Amino acid sequence: MSLGLELHRRRLDNGLDVVVAPDVSTPIVAVNLWYGVGSRNERPGRTGFAHLFEHMMFQGSKHVSKNGHFEFIERAGGSLNGSTWFDRTNYFETLPSNQLDLALWLEADRMGWLVDAISREKFDNQRDVVKNEKRERYDNQPYGDWLERMQRLVWPEGHPYRHTVIGSMDDLDAADLDDVVDFFRTWYVPNNAVLTVAGDVEVDDAFRRVERWFGPIPAGADPPGIAGSAEVPVPMAESRREVVEEDVPLPRVFLGLRIPPFTDPAFDAVEVAAGVLGAGRAARLHARLVRTGVVRDAFVYPFPLATGASLLLVGATGFERSDPARIEAALVDELERLPDLTEAEVERALALEEARLAREMERLETRADRISMYTQLFDRPERINETLERLRALSIDEVREAARAWFAAPHRATLTWVPRAPTERTATPAPAESGAPA
Amino acid sequence: MSVDRTAPPAPGLLRAFEFPPSTRARLASGVDLEVVHLPRLPLVTALLVMRAGEDRLAPDRGGLAVLAGDALEGGTEALSGHAFAEALEAIGADLDVTTGWDATTIALSCLADRLPRALELLASLVRIPAFPEEEVARVRDGQLARIRQNEMDPARLAESWAARTLYAAGEPYARAALGDADEVAGFGREAVAGFAAAFHRPAGAALVVAGDVDPGEVAALADRAMEGWSGGAGVSASPCGAAAASERRTVVVDRPGAVQSEIRIGHTGAPRATPDRAELVVGNAVLGGTFSSRLNLNLRERNGFTYGVRARWGWRRGPGPFLVGTAVDTGVTAAAIEEIVSEIEQIHSEGPREEEIEQARDYLAGVFPLRLESTGQVAAHVAQQHLHGLPRDEWSGYRDRVRAVTAQAAHAALRRWIRPEALQFVVVGDADHLAEALALRDLGSIEVVRG
């Protein structure tokens, strides 16, 4: 099954890369922008800044008031958000198709005229919001800092993927208004962005509207490269491990391995092998570890990191009395055995992937985001139609080789959570052990 | 080419959107079939909705409906659990069982041309489930582990304390849907098979199929797949959802060292089938249902207390919870509570302003098609209509009903359902650093418990 989405691409004079993907089956349209900047581009001492900046993009621009962006889109009956990732920052709106101009106006205004509207008050407010986001999603959660710990095990000092997207409290505190202006001028230039318009539009009309709103924004300087080097040995040349004893409910083990980056052709076979290992309930992890009662749940996730190398994550949660060493041994055993995967297992993984890819196209928001991704990372929007074909073209030997080279690699990072003994927890007198939040 | 950037561009002509019509039939098994033809992509979703929710259970049986649903993973008399998974995944199908307060829903999604085989598999789960001893025990242990995990997750802990605080003792809604560990630990094959025999039944059930399919063919397929399935208790169930208190009360759940306070403020709400639901939803959008709501603009955008705050109504057969929920820095807990109470009291006494209502109406009417893009979303809407016995035009008339809501009508709905004098407060956080919050007036009786 080929999705066969219709795609049109043009580049404006200022460098903005525009893709229009018409689909008139529902009266809605999705607008999606990928800026080629993420946490990998942050300089030392400013971790978390790309994400804090993303928040500032919703604080108004020259012609839009502080809450205007949300108010206008909600008023129009649309949904919107933005997100920051290691390699990029995206912004997106989905709304009734007769409101396409509204989304383009808002996005163009902040791409062209954000600096006119920033203020210390807004910046301090959003810094508080982001610090609460960090507390809520990471600091106040069992296992909340697992990815931060895993990143430090897998990537060397100075590597662009070594720090988290949310960053550190100290760095958030150290950031200032000047950083906002610098960051904006460096990265938020049309020549560092992809704009996708998907849904109920007429192709030429959509390009004309994009040109009208974005055309006058001047190009910026070419964005700089990544701070530090992303080049590291793949797979890892030595093993690392960390054991965390904390007040968590259940033992949990994460294994991290270096794999080729998402942008490397070798990543395809990694995805298929990962499907054999972990996609669905007939997959090896579920059949051999979950169904047999060794662990409560298990997963595998190849991160789609774009530069240098990426991270393959395999993990499992045990039961209250499980021995973490046994969980780890079981996971490692599955990694080492994966090269014996069979044709039938590959077929099953591909059948699931085929349906998943089709489902991903149901919502225009996701569809537009994938198109922006393929355009920015691969310079090829058409990849959205080619994914299944590419995976199907792999031979079983290529998938086995990926399993051998990356999954069964001799070195990996191991991160284990061991619940603190319950007696210790209940015996702790409340006053003495209280942390003192600022 | 010049362009006016100083004001938002005028919208073009709005294209009409109609909720896709469904074809209804009664299957031989007694199940109501609804088929929605959606040819946009070669996909289909089938939902089998059975009246086998947690609200069916006696207080000491909590969690059994969830377990019976999840234990379907053990396969059938014909296929072991693993063989069943292989059969499904060989055709790329995804099957998911969810049990909530009102129902157990088996959701199946696959490429449309695989539907015949997929329906056979789905139906076999309710016709001839196996519930092997060891699979039931494993799934039960998984549920116990989830219960334990939830006890240590501050947000979930706050939700379950809110349930316990809002509802009268012995009410199903007063506990967590997963049940209590002590009781769940005692459930085995017999209890699970007994529940399934009584409630995984066609009476009162619906099969909703949405996607690139032919309604006539689906009826024949479904009849064949469900042959021999019969019985059940039907739609009758006792009323539930009584409130615990009519005056304010506060529970502080102490978590030493917590960096944030999880706050829940509310009381028992309205049943799903209430005729003024549209008015209440529009009014709630102004209070706390959107990003631009009063609560979010106050607590997040003005004060920076939180990453986000929402006011929600749990829509169930009986009155689900009305709760304002947020997580704030410990030091601003008292200030956040005061702001929330003041917003609730103000909208209750003065009502929303006309322009706020206009914005909420436009938002809710506008986003409606955005929530109906996938076969799964459409099927879920139709299933809800069936489950709660909603009018035939619940969705086809939804946008018109929302657009007709006036500020006055929204205020009347808020006044009918919100009871500021009966607010219950739950704070999960570090009690040693909550002295200021605990000294607040108007919190009613205050109880501090260990998390």
Interface residues (C-beta under 8 A of the other chain):
Chain A: M1 S25 T26 P27 I28 K62 H63 K66 N67 F70 E71 F72 E74 R75 A76 G77 G78 S79 T94 L95 P96 S97 N98 Q99 L100 D101 L102 W105 A108 D109 W113 D124 N125 Q126 R127 D128 V129 V130 K131 N132 E133 R135 E136 R137 D139 N140 Q141 P142 D200 R212 W213 G215 P216 D247 V248 P249 L250 G280 R281 A282 H286 A287 R291 G293 R296 D297 T317 F319 E320 E347 R348 A351 L352 E353 E354 A355 R356 A358 R359 M361 E362 R363 L364 T428 A430 P431 E433 S434 G435 A436 P437 A438
Chain B: M1 V3 R5 T6 A7 P8 P9 A10 P11 G12 L13 L14 R15 A16 F17 R40 L41 P42 L43 E73 G81 H82 A85 E86 L88 E89 A90 I91 G92 A93 D94 S109 C110 L111 E134 E135 R138 D141 G142 L144 A145 R148 Q149 E151 M152 D153 P154 D254 P256 G257 A258 V259 Q260 E262 T290 F291 S292 L297 R300 E301 R302 G304 F305 T306 Y307 A327 V328 D329 T330 G331 Q359 D362 Y363 L364 A365 G366 V367 F368 P369 L370 E373 S374 T375 G376 D430 A431 D432 H433 R450
